[in-house]
Amino acid sequence: MEKLLIAMVEDLVDDKSAIRVTVDEPKEDGTVVYHLHVAPDDMGRVIGKQGRIAKAIRTIMRAGAVRYNQKVMVEID
């Protein structure tokens, strides 16, 4: 799942070396939280107008997690 998130974001940002993903331990309900860190200059590109790109990233991650019987949440820091 981490590779999927990185692959999606790589094409959006200019500074690919600043992409970092940290993963929290699963919560009580089994939800895994992925924290996406990008360069401050690329933050707008990842979030998009009115958060549309961020919503799309979260939707794709949730759809991919279903394949592995997981619940995921993506936070963009």
PDB file of N, CA, C and O in Angstrom:
ATOM      1  N   MET A   1       0.818  -1.181   0.000  1.00  0.00           N
ATOM      2  CA  MET A   1       0.000   0.000   0.000  1.00  0.00           C
ATOM      3  C   MET A   1       0.873   1.260   0.000  1.00  0.00           C
ATOM      4  O   MET A   1       0.538   2.269  -0.622  1.00  0.00           O
ATOM      5  N   GLU A   2       1.979   1.176   0.701  1.00  0.00           N
ATOM      6  CA  GLU A   2       2.889   2.321   0.763  1.00  0.00           C
ATOM      7  C   GLU A   2       3.457   2.635  -0.620  1.00  0.00           C
ATOM      8  O   GLU A   2       3.602   3.801  -0.985  1.00  0.00           O
ATOM      9  N   LYS A   3       3.776   1.597  -1.383  1.00  0.00           N
ATOM     10  CA  LYS A   3       4.307   1.790  -2.731  1.00  0.00           C
ATOM     11  C   LYS A   3       3.262   2.414  -3.657  1.00  0.00           C
ATOM     12  O   LYS A   3       3.597   3.223  -4.521  1.00  0.00           O
ATOM     13  N   LEU A   4       2.009   2.039  -3.474  1.00  0.00           N
ATOM     14  CA  LEU A   4       0.932   2.618  -4.267  1.00  0.00           C
ATOM     15  C   LEU A   4       0.818   4.112  -4.004  1.00  0.00           C
ATOM     16  O   LEU A   4       0.679   4.902  -4.938  1.00  0.00           O
ATOM     17  N   LEU A   5       0.876   4.496  -2.748  1.00  0.00           N
ATOM     18  CA  LEU A   5       0.790   5.914  -2.384  1.00  0.00           C
ATOM     19  C   LEU A   5       1.954   6.702  -2.963  1.00  0.00           C
ATOM     20  O   LEU A   5       1.756   7.789  -3.505  1.00  0.00           O
ATOM     21  N   ILE A   6       3.146   6.174  -2.856  1.00  0.00           N
ATOM     22  CA  ILE A   6       4.330   6.860  -3.388  1.00  0.00           C
ATOM     23  C   ILE A   6       4.248   6.967  -4.907  1.00  0.00           C
ATOM     24  O   ILE A   6       4.593   8.006  -5.471  1.00  0.00           O
ATOM     25  N   ALA A   7       3.796   5.912  -5.573  1.00  0.00           N
ATOM     26  CA  ALA A   7       3.692   5.932  -7.030  1.00  0.00           C
ATOM     27  C   ALA A   7       2.715   7.000  -7.510  1.00  0.00           C
ATOM     28  O   ALA A   7       2.962   7.657  -8.521  1.00  0.00           O
ATOM     29  N   MET A   8       1.619   7.175  -6.798  1.00  0.00           N
ATOM     30  CA  MET A   8       0.640   8.197  -7.187  1.00  0.00           C
ATOM     31  C   MET A   8       1.199   9.603  -7.010  1.00  0.00           C
ATOM     32  O   MET A   8       0.981  10.480  -7.847  1.00  0.00           O
ATOM     33  N   VAL A   9       1.913   9.806  -5.925  1.00  0.00           N
ATOM     34  CA  VAL A   9       2.372  11.152  -5.582  1.00  0.00           C
ATOM     35  C   VAL A   9       3.597  11.557  -6.396  1.00  0.00           C
ATOM     36  O   VAL A   9       3.799  12.744  -6.654  1.00  0.00           O
ATOM     37  N   GLU A  10       4.409  10.600  -6.799  1.00  0.00           N
ATOM     38  CA  GLU A  10       5.639  10.915  -7.538  1.00  0.00           C
ATOM     39  C   GLU A  10       5.381  11.750  -8.783  1.00  0.00           C
ATOM     40  O   GLU A  10       6.163  12.649  -9.094  1.00  0.00           O
ATOM     41  N   ASP A  11       4.312  11.474  -9.488  1.00  0.00           N
ATOM     42  CA  ASP A  11       4.026  12.204 -10.712  1.00  0.00           C
ATOM     43  C   ASP A  11       3.463  13.596 -10.451  1.00  0.00           C
ATOM     44  O   ASP A  11       3.432  14.431 -11.355  1.00  0.00           O
ATOM     45  N   LEU A  12       3.024  13.850  -9.239  1.00  0.00           N
ATOM     46  CA  LEU A  12       2.426  15.149  -8.914  1.00  0.00           C
ATOM     47  C   LEU A  12       3.449  16.186  -8.456  1.00  0.00           C
ATOM     48  O   LEU A  12       3.252  17.383  -8.668  1.00  0.00           O
ATOM     49  N   VAL A  13       4.528  15.744  -7.835  1.00  0.00           N
ATOM     50  CA  VAL A  13       5.461  16.676  -7.186  1.00  0.00           C
ATOM     51  C   VAL A  13       6.701  16.921  -8.035  1.00  0.00           C
ATOM     52  O   VAL A  13       7.042  16.136  -8.920  1.00  0.00           O
ATOM     53  N   ASP A  14       7.369  18.044  -7.735  1.00  0.00           N
ATOM     54  CA  ASP A  14       8.649  18.355  -8.383  1.00  0.00           C
ATOM     55  C   ASP A  14       9.813  17.729  -7.624  1.00  0.00           C
ATOM     56  O   ASP A  14      10.739  17.196  -8.235  1.00  0.00           O
ATOM     57  N   ASP A  15       9.769  17.791  -6.292  1.00  0.00           N
ATOM     58  CA  ASP A  15      10.857  17.303  -5.452  1.00  0.00           C
ATOM     59  C   ASP A  15      10.537  15.882  -4.978  1.00  0.00           C
ATOM     60  O   ASP A  15       9.968  15.690  -3.903  1.00  0.00           O
ATOM     61  N   LYS A  16      10.905  14.900  -5.786  1.00  0.00           N
ATOM     62  CA  LYS A  16      10.593  13.511  -5.471  1.00  0.00           C
ATOM     63  C   LYS A  16      11.371  12.992  -4.261  1.00  0.00           C
ATOM     64  O   LYS A  16      10.934  12.049  -3.602  1.00  0.00           O
ATOM     65  N   SER A  17      12.511  13.599  -3.970  1.00  0.00           N
ATOM     66  CA  SER A  17      13.323  13.149  -2.839  1.00  0.00           C
ATOM     67  C   SER A  17      12.698  13.526  -1.498  1.00  0.00           C
ATOM     68  O   SER A  17      13.085  12.975  -0.467  1.00  0.00           O
ATOM     69  N   ALA A  18      11.743  14.449  -1.491  1.00  0.00           N
ATOM     70  CA  ALA A  18      11.120  14.887  -0.241  1.00  0.00           C
ATOM     71  C   ALA A  18       9.909  14.040   0.141  1.00  0.00           C
ATOM     72  O   ALA A  18       9.323  14.252   1.203  1.00  0.00           O
ATOM     73  N   ILE A  19       9.527  13.085  -0.705  1.00  0.00           N
ATOM     74  CA  ILE A  19       8.364  12.249  -0.404  1.00  0.00           C
ATOM     75  C   ILE A  19       8.734  11.263   0.699  1.00  0.00           C
ATOM     76  O   ILE A  19       9.707  10.517   0.585  1.00  0.00           O
ATOM     77  N   ARG A  20       7.949  11.273   1.758  1.00  0.00           N
ATOM     78  CA  ARG A  20       8.121  10.326   2.864  1.00  0.00           C
ATOM     79  C   ARG A  20       6.757   9.822   3.274  1.00  0.00           C
ATOM     80  O   ARG A  20       5.794  10.586   3.336  1.00  0.00           O
ATOM     81  N   VAL A  21       6.679   8.542   3.551  1.00  0.00           N
ATOM     82  CA  VAL A  21       5.440   7.945   4.040  1.00  0.00           C
ATOM     83  C   VAL A  21       5.759   7.223   5.338  1.00  0.00           C
ATOM     84  O   VAL A  21       6.647   6.371   5.386  1.00  0.00           O
ATOM     85  N   THR A  22       5.027   7.571   6.391  1.00  0.00           N
ATOM     86  CA  THR A  22       5.153   6.856   7.653  1.00  0.00           C
ATOM     87  C   THR A  22       3.827   6.146   7.920  1.00  0.00           C
ATOM     88  O   THR A  22       2.754   6.645   7.578  1.00  0.00           O
ATOM     89  N   VAL A  23       3.927   4.987   8.532  1.00  0.00           N
ATOM     90  CA  VAL A  23       2.752   4.161   8.770  1.00  0.00           C
ATOM     91  C   VAL A  23       2.595   3.951  10.271  1.00  0.00           C
ATOM     92  O   VAL A  23       3.526   3.524  10.953  1.00  0.00           O
ATOM     93  N   ASP A  24       1.400   4.259  10.774  1.00  0.00           N
ATOM     94  CA  ASP A  24       1.103   4.024  12.186  1.00  0.00           C
ATOM     95  C   ASP A  24       0.668   2.576  12.388  1.00  0.00           C
ATOM     96  O   ASP A  24       0.263   1.891  11.449  1.00  0.00           O
ATOM     97  N   GLU A  25       0.763   2.137  13.624  1.00  0.00           N
ATOM     98  CA  GLU A  25       0.250   0.817  13.976  1.00  0.00           C
ATOM     99  C   GLU A  25      -1.265   0.820  13.806  1.00  0.00           C
ATOM    100  O   GLU A  25      -1.901   1.859  13.981  1.00  0.00           O
ATOM    101  N   PRO A  26      -1.850  -0.324  13.469  1.00  0.00           N
ATOM    102  CA  PRO A  26      -3.313  -0.377  13.308  1.00  0.00           C
ATOM    103  C   PRO A  26      -4.036   0.045  14.583  1.00  0.00           C
ATOM    104  O   PRO A  26      -3.627  -0.305  15.690  1.00  0.00           O
ATOM    105  N   LYS A  27      -5.120   0.804  14.407  1.00  0.00           N
ATOM    106  CA  LYS A  27      -5.939   1.221  15.547  1.00  0.00           C
ATOM    107  C   LYS A  27      -6.778   0.053  16.031  1.00  0.00           C
ATOM    108  O   LYS A  27      -6.691  -1.050  15.491  1.00  0.00           O
ATOM    109  N   GLU A  28      -7.592   0.298  17.052  1.00  0.00           N
ATOM    110  CA  GLU A  28      -8.426  -0.766  17.614  1.00  0.00           C
ATOM    111  C   GLU A  28      -9.375  -1.362  16.582  1.00  0.00           C
ATOM    112  O   GLU A  28      -9.655  -2.560  16.607  1.00  0.00           O
ATOM    113  N   ASP A  29      -9.871  -0.519  15.668  1.00  0.00           N
ATOM    114  CA  ASP A  29     -10.803  -1.026  14.657  1.00  0.00           C
ATOM    115  C   ASP A  29     -10.080  -1.585  13.434  1.00  0.00           C
ATOM    116  O   ASP A  29     -10.731  -1.979  12.467  1.00  0.00           O
ATOM    117  N   GLY A  30      -8.746  -1.626  13.459  1.00  0.00           N
ATOM    118  CA  GLY A  30      -7.968  -2.197  12.366  1.00  0.00           C
ATOM    119  C   GLY A  30      -7.559  -1.204  11.293  1.00  0.00           C
ATOM    120  O   GLY A  30      -6.976  -1.598  10.283  1.00  0.00           O
ATOM    121  N   THR A  31      -7.851   0.079  11.488  1.00  0.00           N
ATOM    122  CA  THR A  31      -7.501   1.096  10.503  1.00  0.00           C
ATOM    123  C   THR A  31      -6.016   1.422  10.582  1.00  0.00           C
ATOM    124  O   THR A  31      -5.482   1.675  11.662  1.00  0.00           O
ATOM    125  N   VAL A  32      -5.360   1.413   9.435  1.00  0.00           N
ATOM    126  CA  VAL A  32      -3.947   1.768   9.336  1.00  0.00           C
ATOM    127  C   VAL A  32      -3.862   3.190   8.776  1.00  0.00           C
ATOM    128  O   VAL A  32      -4.462   3.489   7.745  1.00  0.00           O
ATOM    129  N   VAL A  33      -3.120   4.057   9.453  1.00  0.00           N
ATOM    130  CA  VAL A  33      -3.001   5.452   9.026  1.00  0.00           C
ATOM    131  C   VAL A  33      -1.656   5.646   8.330  1.00  0.00           C
ATOM    132  O   VAL A  33      -0.598   5.343   8.880  1.00  0.00           O
ATOM    133  N   TYR A  34      -1.731   6.163   7.101  1.00  0.00           N
ATOM    134  CA  TYR A  34      -0.532   6.490   6.334  1.00  0.00           C
ATOM    135  C   TYR A  34      -0.366   8.003   6.358  1.00  0.00           C
ATOM    136  O   TYR A  34      -1.283   8.737   5.989  1.00  0.00           O
ATOM    137  N   HIS A  35       0.802   8.471   6.791  1.00  0.00           N
ATOM    138  CA  HIS A  35       1.109   9.894   6.816  1.00  0.00           C
ATOM    139  C   HIS A  35       2.006  10.212   5.627  1.00  0.00           C
ATOM    140  O   HIS A  35       3.105   9.669   5.510  1.00  0.00           O
ATOM    141  N   LEU A  36       1.542  11.083   4.754  1.00  0.00           N
ATOM    142  CA  LEU A  36       2.290  11.471   3.566  1.00  0.00           C
ATOM    143  C   LEU A  36       2.942  12.819   3.815  1.00  0.00           C
ATOM    144  O   LEU A  36       2.265  13.788   4.158  1.00  0.00           O
ATOM    145  N   HIS A  37       4.256  12.882   3.641  1.00  0.00           N
ATOM    146  CA  HIS A  37       5.004  14.115   3.808  1.00  0.00           C
ATOM    147  C   HIS A  37       5.625  14.481   2.463  1.00  0.00           C
ATOM    148  O   HIS A  37       6.297  13.657   1.844  1.00  0.00           O
ATOM    149  N   VAL A  38       5.401  15.712   2.009  1.00  0.00           N
ATOM    150  CA  VAL A  38       6.008  16.215   0.776  1.00  0.00           C
ATOM    151  C   VAL A  38       6.630  17.573   1.072  1.00  0.00           C
ATOM    152  O   VAL A  38       6.425  18.141   2.145  1.00  0.00           O
ATOM    153  N   ALA A  39       7.387  18.085   0.117  1.00  0.00           N
ATOM    154  CA  ALA A  39       8.003  19.398   0.270  1.00  0.00           C
ATOM    155  C   ALA A  39       6.907  20.465   0.373  1.00  0.00           C
ATOM    156  O   ALA A  39       5.851  20.327  -0.245  1.00  0.00           O
ATOM    157  N   PRO A  40       7.148  21.515   1.141  1.00  0.00           N
ATOM    158  CA  PRO A  40       6.129  22.577   1.281  1.00  0.00           C
ATOM    159  C   PRO A  40       5.691  23.180  -0.050  1.00  0.00           C
ATOM    160  O   PRO A  40       4.528  23.557  -0.198  1.00  0.00           O
ATOM    161  N   ASP A  41       6.591  23.279  -1.013  1.00  0.00           N
ATOM    162  CA  ASP A  41       6.233  23.841  -2.319  1.00  0.00           C
ATOM    163  C   ASP A  41       5.299  22.926  -3.105  1.00  0.00           C
ATOM    164  O   ASP A  41       4.557  23.392  -3.970  1.00  0.00           O
ATOM    165  N   ASP A  42       5.331  21.635  -2.811  1.00  0.00           N
ATOM    166  CA  ASP A  42       4.506  20.667  -3.535  1.00  0.00           C
ATOM    167  C   ASP A  42       3.184  20.368  -2.839  1.00  0.00           C
ATOM    168  O   ASP A  42       2.358  19.624  -3.369  1.00  0.00           O
ATOM    169  N   MET A  43       2.980  20.936  -1.670  1.00  0.00           N
ATOM    170  CA  MET A  43       1.775  20.640  -0.897  1.00  0.00           C
ATOM    171  C   MET A  43       0.501  20.987  -1.674  1.00  0.00           C
ATOM    172  O   MET A  43      -0.465  20.224  -1.644  1.00  0.00           O
ATOM    173  N   GLY A  44       0.490  22.107  -2.355  1.00  0.00           N
ATOM    174  CA  GLY A  44      -0.679  22.524  -3.127  1.00  0.00           C
ATOM    175  C   GLY A  44      -0.998  21.580  -4.262  1.00  0.00           C
ATOM    176  O   GLY A  44      -2.165  21.362  -4.588  1.00  0.00           O
ATOM    177  N   ARG A  45       0.032  21.018  -4.864  1.00  0.00           N
ATOM    178  CA  ARG A  45      -0.180  20.075  -5.968  1.00  0.00           C
ATOM    179  C   ARG A  45      -0.807  18.780  -5.473  1.00  0.00           C
ATOM    180  O   ARG A  45      -1.639  18.184  -6.157  1.00  0.00           O
ATOM    181  N   VAL A  46      -0.407  18.351  -4.290  1.00  0.00           N
ATOM    182  CA  VAL A  46      -0.916  17.095  -3.752  1.00  0.00           C
ATOM    183  C   VAL A  46      -2.353  17.270  -3.245  1.00  0.00           C
ATOM    184  O   VAL A  46      -3.167  16.353  -3.354  1.00  0.00           O
ATOM    185  N   ILE A  47      -2.658  18.433  -2.700  1.00  0.00           N
ATOM    186  CA  ILE A  47      -4.011  18.667  -2.186  1.00  0.00           C
ATOM    187  C   ILE A  47      -4.966  19.015  -3.321  1.00  0.00           C
ATOM    188  O   ILE A  47      -6.088  18.511  -3.352  1.00  0.00           O
ATOM    189  N   GLY A  48      -4.550  19.852  -4.241  1.00  0.00           N
ATOM    190  CA  GLY A  48      -5.383  20.211  -5.384  1.00  0.00           C
ATOM    191  C   GLY A  48      -6.433  21.253  -5.029  1.00  0.00           C
ATOM    192  O   GLY A  48      -6.612  21.607  -3.864  1.00  0.00           O
ATOM    193  N   LYS A  49      -7.114  21.730  -6.044  1.00  0.00           N
ATOM    194  CA  LYS A  49      -8.170  22.724  -5.836  1.00  0.00           C
ATOM    195  C   LYS A  49      -9.318  22.101  -5.061  1.00  0.00           C
ATOM    196  O   LYS A  49      -9.860  21.064  -5.442  1.00  0.00           O
ATOM    197  N   GLN A  50      -9.668  22.744  -3.985  1.00  0.00           N
ATOM    198  CA  GLN A  50     -10.748  22.297  -3.094  1.00  0.00           C
ATOM    199  C   GLN A  50     -10.528  20.870  -2.601  1.00  0.00           C
ATOM    200  O   GLN A  50     -11.488  20.189  -2.241  1.00  0.00           O
ATOM    201  N   GLY A  51      -9.288  20.413  -2.580  1.00  0.00           N
ATOM    202  CA  GLY A  51      -8.966  19.099  -2.047  1.00  0.00           C
ATOM    203  C   GLY A  51      -9.323  17.931  -2.942  1.00  0.00           C
ATOM    204  O   GLY A  51      -9.395  16.792  -2.481  1.00  0.00           O
ATOM    205  N   ARG A  52      -9.545  18.203  -4.209  1.00  0.00           N
ATOM    206  CA  ARG A  52      -9.987  17.132  -5.114  1.00  0.00           C
ATOM    207  C   ARG A  52      -8.944  16.048  -5.302  1.00  0.00           C
ATOM    208  O   ARG A  52      -9.280  14.864  -5.314  1.00  0.00           O
ATOM    209  N   ILE A  53      -7.682  16.432  -5.450  1.00  0.00           N
ATOM    210  CA  ILE A  53      -6.631  15.425  -5.652  1.00  0.00           C
ATOM    211  C   ILE A  53      -6.440  14.611  -4.378  1.00  0.00           C
ATOM    212  O   ILE A  53      -6.269  13.393  -4.436  1.00  0.00           O
ATOM    213  N   ALA A  54      -6.469  15.276  -3.230  1.00  0.00           N
ATOM    214  CA  ALA A  54      -6.338  14.568  -1.953  1.00  0.00           C
ATOM    215  C   ALA A  54      -7.474  13.566  -1.781  1.00  0.00           C
ATOM    216  O   ALA A  54      -7.241  12.442  -1.336  1.00  0.00           O
ATOM    217  N   LYS A  55      -8.690  13.954  -2.127  1.00  0.00           N
ATOM    218  CA  LYS A  55      -9.831  13.039  -2.043  1.00  0.00           C
ATOM    219  C   LYS A  55      -9.635  11.845  -2.968  1.00  0.00           C
ATOM    220  O   LYS A  55      -9.937  10.711  -2.597  1.00  0.00           O
ATOM    221  N   ALA A  56      -9.127  12.100  -4.175  1.00  0.00           N
ATOM    222  CA  ALA A  56      -8.896  11.018  -5.136  1.00  0.00           C
ATOM    223  C   ALA A  56      -7.834  10.047  -4.620  1.00  0.00           C
ATOM    224  O   ALA A  56      -7.982   8.833  -4.754  1.00  0.00           O
ATOM    225  N   ILE A  57      -6.770  10.580  -4.035  1.00  0.00           N
ATOM    226  CA  ILE A  57      -5.713   9.727  -3.474  1.00  0.00           C
ATOM    227  C   ILE A  57      -6.291   8.849  -2.376  1.00  0.00           C
ATOM    228  O   ILE A  57      -6.017   7.650  -2.326  1.00  0.00           O
ATOM    229  N   ARG A  58      -7.085   9.440  -1.500  1.00  0.00           N
ATOM    230  CA  ARG A  58      -7.685   8.673  -0.404  1.00  0.00           C
ATOM    231  C   ARG A  58      -8.636   7.600  -0.928  1.00  0.00           C
ATOM    232  O   ARG A  58      -8.672   6.490  -0.398  1.00  0.00           O
ATOM    233  N   THR A  59      -9.403   7.926  -1.963  1.00  0.00           N
ATOM    234  CA  THR A  59     -10.338   6.959  -2.535  1.00  0.00           C
ATOM    235  C   THR A  59      -9.602   5.776  -3.143  1.00  0.00           C
ATOM    236  O   THR A  59      -9.994   4.627  -2.940  1.00  0.00           O
ATOM    237  N   ILE A  60      -8.536   6.051  -3.887  1.00  0.00           N
ATOM    238  CA  ILE A  60      -7.757   4.966  -4.503  1.00  0.00           C
ATOM    239  C   ILE A  60      -7.112   4.090  -3.442  1.00  0.00           C
ATOM    240  O   ILE A  60      -7.077   2.867  -3.577  1.00  0.00           O
ATOM    241  N   MET A  61      -6.600   4.714  -2.385  1.00  0.00           N
ATOM    242  CA  MET A  61      -5.986   3.937  -1.308  1.00  0.00           C
ATOM    243  C   MET A  61      -7.013   3.041  -0.609  1.00  0.00           C
ATOM    244  O   MET A  61      -6.717   1.889  -0.293  1.00  0.00           O
ATOM    245  N   ARG A  62      -8.208   3.562  -0.370  1.00  0.00           N
ATOM    246  CA  ARG A  62      -9.256   2.751   0.263  1.00  0.00           C
ATOM    247  C   ARG A  62      -9.658   1.582  -0.652  1.00  0.00           C
ATOM    248  O   ARG A  62      -9.877   0.463  -0.188  1.00  0.00           O
ATOM    249  N   ALA A  63      -9.748   1.862  -1.949  1.00  0.00           N
ATOM    250  CA  ALA A  63     -10.110   0.802  -2.898  1.00  0.00           C
ATOM    251  C   ALA A  63      -9.024  -0.271  -2.952  1.00  0.00           C
ATOM    252  O   ALA A  63      -9.330  -1.461  -3.032  1.00  0.00           O
ATOM    253  N   GLY A  64      -7.778   0.138  -2.909  1.00  0.00           N
ATOM    254  CA  GLY A  64      -6.684  -0.827  -2.913  1.00  0.00           C
ATOM    255  C   GLY A  64      -6.619  -1.632  -1.633  1.00  0.00           C
ATOM    256  O   GLY A  64      -6.223  -2.797  -1.650  1.00  0.00           O
ATOM    257  N   ALA A  65      -7.002  -1.024  -0.524  1.00  0.00           N
ATOM    258  CA  ALA A  65      -6.947  -1.709   0.768  1.00  0.00           C
ATOM    259  C   ALA A  65      -7.996  -2.803   0.867  1.00  0.00           C
ATOM    260  O   ALA A  65      -7.799  -3.790   1.577  1.00  0.00           O
ATOM    261  N   VAL A  66      -9.098  -2.640   0.169  1.00  0.00           N
ATOM    262  CA  VAL A  66     -10.154  -3.660   0.185  1.00  0.00           C
ATOM    263  C   VAL A  66      -9.603  -4.991  -0.312  1.00  0.00           C
ATOM    264  O   VAL A  66     -10.001  -6.058   0.154  1.00  0.00           O
ATOM    265  N   ARG A  67      -8.709  -4.910  -1.237  1.00  0.00           N
ATOM    266  CA  ARG A  67      -8.101  -6.127  -1.808  1.00  0.00           C
ATOM    267  C   ARG A  67      -7.372  -6.948  -0.743  1.00  0.00           C
ATOM    268  O   ARG A  67      -7.296  -8.173  -0.837  1.00  0.00           O
ATOM    269  N   TYR A  68      -6.830  -6.251   0.285  1.00  0.00           N
ATOM    270  CA  TYR A  68      -6.081  -6.913   1.353  1.00  0.00           C
ATOM    271  C   TYR A  68      -6.878  -6.979   2.652  1.00  0.00           C
ATOM    272  O   TYR A  68      -6.313  -7.249   3.713  1.00  0.00           O
ATOM    273  N   ASN A  69      -8.190  -6.734   2.577  1.00  0.00           N
ATOM    274  CA  ASN A  69      -9.062  -6.739   3.758  1.00  0.00           C
ATOM    275  C   ASN A  69      -8.548  -5.799   4.836  1.00  0.00           C
ATOM    276  O   ASN A  69      -8.504  -6.161   6.012  1.00  0.00           O
ATOM    277  N   GLN A  70      -8.162  -4.601   4.442  1.00  0.00           N
ATOM    278  CA  GLN A  70      -7.670  -3.593   5.374  1.00  0.00           C
ATOM    279  C   GLN A  70      -8.551  -2.357   5.303  1.00  0.00           C
ATOM    280  O   GLN A  70      -9.310  -2.160   4.354  1.00  0.00           O
ATOM    281  N   LYS A  71      -8.430  -1.536   6.327  1.00  0.00           N
ATOM    282  CA  LYS A  71      -9.013  -0.203   6.320  1.00  0.00           C
ATOM    283  C   LYS A  71      -7.838   0.759   6.404  1.00  0.00           C
ATOM    284  O   LYS A  71      -6.972   0.605   7.265  1.00  0.00           O
ATOM    285  N   VAL A  72      -7.800   1.744   5.523  1.00  0.00           N
ATOM    286  CA  VAL A  72      -6.694   2.695   5.545  1.00  0.00           C
ATOM    287  C   VAL A  72      -7.232   4.118   5.577  1.00  0.00           C
ATOM    288  O   VAL A  72      -8.359   4.403   5.171  1.00  0.00           O
ATOM    289  N   MET A  73      -6.378   4.989   6.077  1.00  0.00           N
ATOM    290  CA  MET A  73      -6.666   6.411   6.109  1.00  0.00           C
ATOM    291  C   MET A  73      -5.372   7.120   5.721  1.00  0.00           C
ATOM    292  O   MET A  73      -4.294   6.742   6.181  1.00  0.00           O
ATOM    293  N   VAL A  74      -5.473   8.145   4.880  1.00  0.00           N
ATOM    294  CA  VAL A  74      -4.286   8.880   4.445  1.00  0.00           C
ATOM    295  C   VAL A  74      -4.368  10.298   4.994  1.00  0.00           C
ATOM    296  O   VAL A  74      -5.357  11.003   4.792  1.00  0.00           O
ATOM    297  N   GLU A  75      -3.314  10.701   5.690  1.00  0.00           N
ATOM    298  CA  GLU A  75      -3.195  12.062   6.177  1.00  0.00           C
ATOM    299  C   GLU A  75      -2.036  12.726   5.449  1.00  0.00           C
ATOM    300  O   GLU A  75      -0.947  12.161   5.357  1.00  0.00           O
ATOM    301  N   ILE A  76      -2.271  13.916   4.935  1.00  0.00           N
ATOM    302  CA  ILE A  76      -1.234  14.649   4.207  1.00  0.00           C
ATOM    303  C   ILE A  76      -0.680  15.705   5.153  1.00  0.00           C
ATOM    304  O   ILE A  76      -1.378  16.638   5.549  1.00  0.00           O
ATOM    305  N   ASP A  77       0.589  15.535   5.504  1.00  0.00           N
ATOM    306  CA  ASP A  77       1.251  16.453   6.441  1.00  0.00           C
ATOM    307  C   ASP A  77       2.208  17.357   5.717  1.00  0.00           C
ATOM    308  O   ASP A  77       2.856  18.197   6.342  1.00  0.00           O
TER     309      ASP A  77
END
